[in-house]
């Protein structure tokens, strides 16, 4: 409803993109994230970072791991201590056969969220609503050597 009332309210669009990226509406997530960035490219770091996160999550769910890493890197620059960004980087790198690129992210998580990766791999934390997208994340983390 908020989108209908004010289709140019960037914060609503940032949030919508993030949500869409988690529920499998990856095309819409990408479109809305880009629109929000276009409408408000200098919004607070939180909102811009969430647009980058939505783009990373949508790319990851689409198995576009290069794009997931590109957007994940930008999301990390905006909010370095938000753990899901780093988990996506680790899993994407592993899926691309470049697990070593995920090591700095594993080390960072060990410092500020040591149980985060284990919670995903064990199934205690489910990020994506569609099981196949969540399985892709778990599989990537396992390829990187994360054990529950």
Secondary structure as GFF3:
##gff-version 3
##sequence-region A 1 148
A	DSSP	alpha_helix	2	5	.	.	.	ID=ss1
A	DSSP	alpha_helix	10	22	.	.	.	ID=ss2
A	DSSP	alpha_helix	26	39	.	.	.	ID=ss3
A	DSSP	alpha_helix	45	61	.	.	.	ID=ss4
A	DSSP	alpha_helix	65	78	.	.	.	ID=ss5
A	DSSP	alpha_helix	83	95	.	.	.	ID=ss6
A	DSSP	three_ten_helix	99	102	.	.	.	ID=ss7
A	DSSP	alpha_helix	103	112	.	.	.	ID=ss8
A	DSSP	alpha_helix	116	121	.	.	.	ID=ss9
A	DSSP	alpha_helix	131	143	.	.	.	ID=ss10
###
